[in-house]
Structures are given as structure tokens and as C-alpha cells.
Amino acid sequence: MAVKVGINGFGRIGRNVLRAAVQNFGDIEIVGINDLLEPDYLAYMLKYDSVHGHFKGELAVEGHTLIVNGRKIRLTQERDPANLKWNEVGAEVVIESTGLFLDKASAGKHLAAGAKKVIMSAPSKDDTPMFVFGVNHTTYAGEAIISNASCTTNCLAPLAKVVHDKWGIKRGLMTTVHAATATQKTVDGPSAKDWRGGRGILENIIPSSTGAAKAVGVVIPALNKKLTGMSFRVPTSDVSVVDLTCELEKPATYKEICEEMKAQSQGPLKGILGYTEDKVVATDFRGDARTSIFDADAGIQLDPTFVKLVAWYDNEWGYSNKCLEMACVVAGK
């Protein structure tokens, strides 16, 4: 039986979740989409994508129904999730991707509307349990509402896990060089809470705060308060890169670290962690469903306990695929 999934919010993540479900998850059926935009416009935005290209499939709209490769998906335009009647389409799991309902009280409205489980496609604003597929998803114990963390945490956590499990991380600093998202402005404009964030992304590299590194301490409790980080937003449309500079508890050579990353990428973390020795750049990872691709050629080492590690991630596609991996996990419990 396919896992029936609803999507609330058909933005960058919502649309990529649907694309990923169609392309990579035969065991998932998208049964409902809620967004305030008109059905024809939703179909247009799904069909044409400036980053990921044309939708590879057949699309049609009949009233408030989107037909994808012959399968019907209910479309609604409700502002309040409590009115979504997910039970009418049998939605077991809802991907909450509006960015608006990020606490148990507001996300819980999906449960009141008939859904069984809710996955926030962003870090929560309260103590909602946070999971990163491949790192702590096996600890999922049936919670009705969870967070899938951020795309950056999904990149950093597998990287940190491999290093910490083998050598221990004493402390570390992360920088993500992050592609632009909808929060950036194309030209300078007002941004009272974040003055730098109001500057135009087309002309600038913009320093920004991020909780992604601290969140690793939630999914890997042994690293709590041992990591923090920052972000640079840059004028690219997709694919970001994490730089983890850390002090190890036990000495290691850089070659040993690379060997362990490669082994994990071919073993327990296959499909989550990747490994490359090629001379790669950002666009080489567009459309990669893995969430953390270790770049062996880019990292450096100062001494046996001080290293800089680099990992790439398609912050849209990789993350959306892992939202669906977690949907399969929560549906099974």
C-alpha cells in the first residue's frame, strides 16, 4: 500500500516534494495540495522550473483537481489548516511546507483535520522533535508532529556523525555558503530585523545567522553545545556547501577521514552521504538526492586533531527527497 501524503504550501519545497514523489518514490502517493494560488497557476509553476527544468510527466487541471500522470490530486485554497479535511483524501502524512505553522499548536491543526502525522519542512519554533534521515530517524517513536530540520542540518549532521563516531568532535564551527532563497531580495529593500538581509542578493555575498549547527546537537545529543555556525548567502539559485572546521578528540590523518567517509557512503549512509574526489563545483550537484556529499579534494588539515571538511548539498532537491524518506518512516509507526 502506498503512503498517502498531503502537501500544505506549494513553494520551492512543496513542488520539489511532489516532483521527488513522482520520480523517486513509487511507494508514495500525493493525494492533496493546499495553497492559496489558483489551480492553473500551481500547475504552471510545477511544469516549468528555472532551476530543475521541465516537469517530466503529464499534467492537467480539472477544476480543483491536479492530474499528474493520470493520478488525481485534490487542490484546496484554505488559509486555516483546520479546514483541510485530510481524512476525505486519506492523507496519512502531511508535509507542512508553508513555513508558517512551525509549532505543535498550529501544525496540530492538520491532525484535527484528519491527518495522522505532520512533518514540518523547517526547524520548529518550539520543542517539536527533530529528525535527520540517516542520523537519528531510527529513534522515531510514533510522535504525531515532527520537524525534518533544515537543509543545512541535513548536510552537516551526517558529516558530523561520521567524524564524531570514529574520532570524537571536541568542538567545531560551521559555515554554509548558501544559495539564495525566497527570503533574499533582488534589490536593496527594507529589512528591519536583519539589515544585511535587506540588501540585494544579485550584487552581494550576505552574512547571515543560522541555527543549523546548533540543531545538530538536537539530533546528535553528544554534540550539544559543541557546534555553532553561520551562513553566507550568495547569488546562485541552488546547491550550497558546508564547511565544518572542527577539533577532534582523537588524532586522525586526513586520508583516514576520507577513507571513513567513503566507507560510510557505500555502507550505512548510502543514499544520504556521498563521496567524491573529483574537481567539482556547485552545479555538479544539482538534482542530487543525497543530502551531504563529502568533497575529499576540498578539505584540509592543520594537524592531527584540527581539520576542515567540505560537503555539498542540493538544498532544494536533496532536502525534499529526505522529507519523503521521513514520511515513509512516520507512516510505518
N, C-alpha and C positions, 0 to 999 in steps of 0.2 A: 504494500500500500504506500502510495506517495504521501509525503508530508505536505499538508496544505498550509500555505504561507500567505499572509496578508502583508501589504506594504502601506505604511502611513507616511506620506511625504515622498513625492516623486522627483526629487532633485538629483544631484550627482550620484549619491549613494543609492537612492531608491531605484533609479533607472539602471544602474550597473548591477544591482541585485537581481533585477528581472533578467537582464542580459545574461548574467552568470548562471542563473537558474536554467534558462533555456539551453545554454551552451554546454554547461558542465555538470548539471545535477538532474539526471533523469529521475531521481527519486524525490524530487521536489516539484510541487505544482503551485504556481502563483494563482490564487483564487480571487483576490481583491486588491484594488489600489485606491487609496483615498488621497486626493489632492484638490486644492481649490481651483485649479485650472480646468478649462474646458476639455472634453474628451478628445476632440480633433487635435488640439494643441499638444496634449500629452503624447498622442501617437506620433506627431511630428517630431517632438523632442526625443522620443525613443528611436525613431527611424534614422535621424541624422544627428551625428555627434562629432564635434570638432576634434575631439581627442581620440576616440576609439573607432571612428568611422561609421559606415552604414550598418544598420541592424541586419544581421544575417538570418533572415527569416521572412515570413509573410505576416503582414499587419493589416488589420481592417478595424473600423469602428462602426458599430451599430447602436445608435442611441447612447446609452450609458454602459455599453459593453465593449471592451477591447478584445479583439480576436487575434491571438498570436499563434501562428502555425496551426490554426484550426481549433485551438482551445479558447474558451470564453473566460474572460476575467471581468468581474464586476467593477465598475468605476463609480465612486461616490465623491461628493464635494462637501463633506462635513467639517466644520471648524472644531466641534467638540467630539473627541474620540468616543465618548459615552454613547453617541448616537449611531455608531457604525454597524451594529448588528452583525458582528463577525460570525455569529452562530448560523446565520442564514446561508453562508457560503462554506461553512465548516472549517474556518481558519483555526488551525491548532496553534500556530506561532505567528505573531505579528512583529515585523521589523519596524521599529519606531525610528524613522529617519527624517523627521521634520526638524530635529534639533530643538524642539520646543518643550517636549514632555520628558524631562530628564530627572524625574524623581518618582518615588514609588506611588505617591498620591495621584499625580497626573497620568503617569503611564498605566496605573492601575485601572484607569477608565476603559482601557481595551479589554481587561478581564470582565468588567461589568457589562461590556458589550458582547461578551460571548467567547472571546479568545481564551485559550488555555495558558499560553506563555507569551511573554513580551521580551524582545531583545532590543535594547537601546543601541543605536549605531553611533555612539559617542560616550565619553565618560559621563557618569551620572553626577548630579549635583548634591546627592546625599550618600547614604551608606549602602546603596544598591550593590549587591555582589558583582564583582568584575571578573571577567574571564578572557583569557587569550588562548585561542585554539592551539594546541601543541605544547602549551606551557602548564596550564592548570585546569584544562577542561575536564580532566578525569575526576576532579574534586566536585564537579557539579552534583548537587544533591536534591534536585527537583524544585529549586526556587522558581516561583512564578514569574518574577521580573529580574532580569539581569542586564548588565552592561557588557558590550563587546569591546570596551576600552576604546582607544583611539588608534588610528592607522599607524602612528609613530610608536605607540606602546606595543603594537603587534609586530613591529620590526625589531624594536630594542629588546623585548622580553626573551625571544628565543636566543638571540645573540648572548645576552647576559646569562641566561640559564646554562648554556654550554660551558661558558668560561667559569661560572661560579661552581657548577657541579664538579668540575675537574680540578680547578686550582684555587677557587675561592676569590671573591672580589672584596677587597678591603674598603674601597671607596671608588667612586667614579663620577665623571662629568660627561654629559651627552650634549652634542649639538646636532640638530637636524637642519639640513639645508633643504627647505621645503618648497615645493611648487605652490604657486598661487592658488587660492581657493576663493569661494564666493565672498569671504569676509574682506578681501582686499579691494581697494578702489582703483579704478583705471586711471583717474586723475586725482590730484590733491583735493581733499574734502574734509568736512568736519568729523572728528572722532574724539569726543570729549574725554572718554575714559582711557584712550590709547592714542596719544598724539602722533607717534610714529606710524601707527596703523592707519592713520588718515592720509598718509602720503601715497601717491600714485605708484602702483606696482610696476608699470611699464618702464619706469626710469630708475627704479631703486632696488637695492637689497635692504630689506627691512628687518631689523632685530625685533624679536617678539618673545613673549613668555610662553612656556608650555609646561603642562603638568605631566607630560608623557613619561619622563624618567622617574618621577616620584611614584607614578602609578605602578611601575614595575615592582615596587615594594609591597603593593597590594596583592599582585598575582604571584609574586615570589617573596613571601614574608621574611625570609632570611636576608633579603636585600633592603628591607625597610629602613629608611633614613640613610642609606649608603649611596644613593644615586640622586642627582638632580640634573637639570639641563635647561637649554634654551633653544630658540629657533631662529633661523634666518629665512624670511620669505623672499623668494627670488622670482624673476619674471619668466617662468616656464609654466606650461599648462598642466603637466602631470609628471609623476615619478620624482621621488625625493630620496635623500640619502642620510643615514645616521652615522655619526662619528662618535664612538664610545672610547673615551680615554680613561683607563682605569688602573688602579694599583692592585696587584694580585697578592693573595696571602701566601701562595707557594710559587717558587720560581718556575718559569717555563721559557722555552725558546719560541720565537715566532713560528718557526717551522712546525713545532709540536701543536701550537694553537691551530694552525691551518689544517694539519692532519686531523685533528679532532673535529673541526668544523666540517670537513669533507666527509668524515665517517658518519657524523650525525645527520648530515644532509642526505646521505644514502641509506640511513637506517631509521631510527626512531622519529626523526623530524623530517623525513622525506615528504615533499609537498608543502612544507611550511618554511623550512630553512633551505636556501640554495647555496651553491658554492661555485665560484668562478675564478680562474686565473687569467682570463682574457683581458685585453686592454679596452674595457667597456666604458660607456658613458650613459647618461640618463635615459635617452630614448631606446637604448637596447633592452630596457626592462618594461617598456610599455606593453601592457597586456599579459604580464607575468602574474599568475595566480598565487605564487608563493609570496609570503609577506616579509621575508628577510633573506636577501641574497648576499652572502658574505663575499667581499671582494678581496681575495688573498693578495692581489698585486698592489692594493692601495694602502693597506695598513703598514704601520711602522712600530719599531720597538726601541726604547731608550736603554733599558737594562732588563734583567730577567724578571722584574716584578712591575714594570711600567710599560704599558702598551697602548697603542691607538688602533682600534678596529673599525672597519668600514663595512656597512651593509646597505644595499639598495632596496627600495620598495616602490611598487606602483601604488600610490596612496589611495587611488580610487578602486582599481580592479582587484588588487590583492585583498584589500580590506573587505570589499563586497563579497568576495568568494568565502572569506572566513566567517562573515555573518551567516552565510548559508550552512557552513560546516557546523557552526554552533546551533543553528536551527535544528539540524538533524540530531544533535546531542540532546537538546532540551526536549524535543518531541519524543525521544526514546525513554524519557523518565516522567 
